[in-house]
Amino acid sequence: MDRIEFTLRGGEDFIRLGQVLKACGLCGSGVEAKEVIQDGEVLVNGETETRRGRKLHAGDEAVFAGQTIVVRGAETDTEHHAD
């Protein structure tokens, strides 16, 4: 099973399930994403998910068509170095 890492954009706390399937190229359209989700073909954190509006947060995993999408938080540069 292949893994795809999806990083949330800065300022975003979540992405909806249908959106992440499209963004990762696993579905060609929102209609296709809606159909595969409603047909029970997608797992979120190991459980079947039928709501395309399900919010995925950093650390969540979605599985579809042999692909695992891992949602990562936005990377921020919070370290400050004193010289």
N, C-alpha and C positions, 0 to 999 in steps of 0.2 A: 504494500500500500504506500503510495507516495504522499509526502507531506508538503503542504503549501503554507508558508507563513504570511499572514496578512497583518500589516501594521496599521493601527488606527492613526488617523491624521491628528496633528496637534490640536488640542481643544475638544476632540471627540472622545466620549466615554464609551460609545457603543456603535455597532453597525447592525442593521437588520439582516436577518438570515437571507432573504431573497436578494438583497443588495450584494452580500458577500459572495454568493454563488455566481452572480453576474460578474463582479469585479475580478474574480479569480478565473474567469473563462470557463466555468463548468456548466453554465447555462447561457444560451445566446440571447435571451430576452427575459423580461419580467414575467411574461405569460408562461414561459417554459419553467422558470423557477417556481412560480405559483403551483403549477401542475405537479412537479416532482415532489414538492413539499407536501401538498395536500394528499398525494398518493402514498405518503408515508415512506418515501425513499431516502429521507435525510435523517441522520442521527445527530443530536446535539448532546454533548457530554454523555454519550452512551445510551441515550433514550430517544425513541422515535419522536420527531417534532413535526406537527402538521400546521403550525402557524408561521406564515412567511414573515410576519411582523415581529417575530421573536427577536429580542435584542441580544446580541452577542457582545460580551465584554472581554477585556483582556484576560487570557487564561482559558477561555471557552474553546471547545473543539467541535467542529461540524464534520461529518463524514458523508460523502456522496460519491457514487460511481468509482469506488476504490481510491478516492482521494480524501486525505484528512487536511482540513483547514484549521490552522492554529491561529487564534487572534492574539496579537501582541499589542501592548500599550504603546502610545506614541513615545518616541524617544525624545527626551529633553536634555538640554545641557544645563544641569543644575550645579555642577561642580565649579567651584572657584578656587583658583590656585594663587597663593601669595608667593611672590618672588623674594 
